[in-house]
Amino acid sequence: MPYRLAIFDFDGTLADSFPFFVSVFNQIADEHGFRRVAAAEAQDLRHHDTKAIMRHVGMPAWKLPLASRSFIGLMRDNAARIPLFDGVGDVLHALDREGVRLAIVSSNSEQNVRLVLGPVLSGLFGHYECGMSVFGKAARIRKVVKRATVPAAHTLYVGDQAMDAEAARKAGVAFGAVSWGYAPIEALRRAGPDREFGTPAELMHIVRPS
């Protein structure tokens, strides 16, 4: 089934921000008093969900908003270092030409999202819901669906982590898993995605099912 509304996560889905995240993780860890990780260890942690990673580094839940704000601030100051994944810009333009409504639900700030997308791509998105907790996306997805006046059955949330799949399920929309993000596709398959995308170009299957 083709989807009429595509809602995207940002980090790891549209933006290749994982290398930057790894580069500043230990700085944030020192600032907020949780455990540092080595680069190789960070790669291994991609196979675990957010709650498991928090336990591993000794980060209590109350520190997550503080750490997130630090990351968002560092990313704002270094937005020029954060590229989009190859092909993302072209496919967003193509989806827009095909009449797919585009939106973003991200725990990152709207300012950062717009800075990395740039003014042209930013203008393709009709709705932005940003800056919430990584565990608070379901309500924002429902809000976008309501504002866009597109039935949930015709909506797909595209993301790169198991918690994105969980948020989509709670919001009553389908979930599309990308293979190039923070979590490996093997981990995402355990969440039972409705669609899988192996490359950004395959996002065209949102409107042209294979």
C-alpha positions in Angstrom: 0.0 0.0 0.0 1.4 3.5 -0.9 1.5 6.0 2.0 0.2 9.5 1.8 2.0 10.9 4.9 5.6 10.0 5.6 6.9 11.1 9.0 10.6 10.9 9.5 12.9 10.6 12.5 16.0 12.8 11.9 19.2 11.6 13.5 20.3 8.3 11.8 17.4 8.4 9.4 17.9 11.6 7.4 21.1 13.0 9.0 24.3 11.0 9.3 25.0 12.2 12.9 26.2 9.0 14.5 29.9 9.9 14.0 29.4 13.3 15.6 27.4 11.7 18.5 30.4 9.3 19.1 32.8 12.2 18.9 31.1 14.2 21.7 29.7 11.3 23.8 32.5 11.3 26.3 32.4 15.1 26.7 28.8 14.8 27.6 29.5 11.9 29.9 32.1 13.9 31.8 29.7 16.8 32.1 26.8 14.8 33.5 28.7 12.1 35.4 28.1 8.9 33.6 30.6 6.4 32.2 32.7 7.1 29.1 32.8 4.6 26.3 35.5 3.7 23.8 34.8 4.1 20.1 34.7 0.3 19.5 32.3 -0.1 22.5 30.0 2.5 21.0 29.7 0.4 17.8 28.7 -2.6 19.9 26.1 -0.6 21.8 24.3 0.1 18.6 22.8 -3.4 19.0 21.0 -2.4 22.2 18.0 -0.2 22.9 18.2 3.2 24.6 17.3 1.9 28.0 19.9 -0.8 27.9 22.6 1.7 26.8 21.6 4.0 29.7 22.0 1.1 32.1 25.4 0.2 30.6 26.8 3.7 31.1 25.1 4.3 34.4 22.8 7.1 33.3 19.7 7.5 35.4 16.5 8.5 33.6 16.5 12.0 35.2 19.8 12.8 33.5 18.6 11.9 30.0 17.0 15.4 29.3 20.2 17.1 30.5 22.4 15.0 28.3 20.1 15.5 25.4 20.2 19.3 25.8 24.0 19.1 25.8 24.1 17.1 22.6 21.6 19.4 20.9 23.7 22.4 21.9 26.9 20.9 20.6 25.1 19.9 17.4 23.8 23.4 16.9 27.3 24.7 17.1 28.6 22.1 14.7 25.7 21.8 12.2 28.0 22.3 9.3 29.7 19.0 10.2 26.5 16.9 10.0 25.8 15.7 6.5 22.6 14.1 5.2 22.9 10.6 4.0 23.7 10.3 0.3 20.6 10.5 -1.8 18.3 11.8 1.0 17.8 15.2 -0.6 16.9 13.7 -4.0 14.4 11.3 -2.6 12.7 13.9 -0.4 12.2 16.1 -3.5 10.9 13.1 -5.4 8.4 12.1 -2.7 7.2 15.7 -2.6 6.7 15.7 -6.4 4.7 12.5 -6.0 2.3 14.2 -3.6 3.5 12.5 -0.4 3.0 14.8 2.7 6.3 15.0 4.6 6.8 15.6 8.3 9.5 15.2 11.0 9.1 13.9 14.6 12.5 14.1 16.3 14.0 14.4 19.8 16.5 16.9 18.3 15.6 20.6 18.1 13.7 22.0 15.2 16.5 24.6 14.8 19.1 21.8 14.4 16.9 19.9 12.0 16.4 23.0 9.8 20.1 23.9 10.0 21.2 20.5 8.7 18.5 20.2 6.1 19.0 23.7 4.7 16.3 26.1 3.6 15.2 24.3 0.5 14.7 20.8 2.0 13.3 22.3 5.2 10.5 23.8 3.1 9.3 20.4 1.9 8.1 19.4 5.4 4.7 20.6 6.4 4.9 19.6 10.0 7.7 19.6 12.6 7.4 18.1 16.1 10.8 18.3 17.7 12.5 18.5 21.1 10.6 15.9 23.0 12.0 13.0 25.0 13.2 10.0 23.0 10.4 8.2 24.8 7.7 10.7 24.0 7.4 10.4 20.2 4.1 8.6 20.0 2.0 11.6 21.1 3.8 13.8 18.6 3.2 11.3 15.8 -0.5 11.3 16.6 -0.4 15.1 16.7 1.1 15.3 13.2 -1.4 12.7 11.8 -4.3 14.8 13.2 -2.9 18.1 11.8 -2.2 16.6 8.4 -5.7 15.2 8.2 -4.4 12.0 6.7 -5.7 8.7 8.1 -3.3 6.8 10.4 -3.7 3.8 8.0 -2.1 5.8 5.3 0.8 7.1 7.4 4.3 5.7 7.8 6.8 6.7 10.5 10.4 6.1 9.2 13.2 5.6 11.8 16.3 3.8 12.8 15.8 2.6 16.3 13.6 0.1 18.1 12.0 2.9 20.2 10.9 4.5 16.8 9.0 1.3 16.1 7.5 1.3 19.5 6.3 4.9 19.1 4.8 4.1 15.7 2.9 1.2 17.2 1.6 3.3 20.1 0.5 6.0 17.6 -1.3 3.5 15.4 0.8 4.0 12.3 3.0 1.7 10.3 6.8 1.7 10.9 9.5 1.7 8.2 13.0 0.7 9.3 16.1 2.1 7.6 19.3 0.0 7.5 21.8 2.9 7.6 21.1 4.4 11.0 22.1 4.1 14.6 20.7 0.6 15.1 21.6 -2.3 12.8 18.8 -3.7 10.7 19.0 -7.0 12.5 18.0 -5.3 15.7 15.2 -3.4 14.0 13.8 -6.6 12.5 13.1 -7.8 16.0 10.7 -4.9 16.3 8.7 -6.2 13.3 8.8 -3.3 10.9 6.1 -3.0 8.2 8.7 -1.8 5.7 12.5 -2.0 5.3 14.6 0.4 3.4 18.1 -0.7 2.4 19.2 2.6 0.8 17.8 6.1 0.8 16.7 5.6 -2.8 14.4 2.8 -1.6 12.4 5.3 0.3 10.5 5.8 -3.0 8.8 2.5 -2.1 6.7 4.7 0.3 4.7 5.8 -2.7 5.6 3.0 -5.2 5.5 -0.3 -3.3 7.8 -2.9 -4.8 
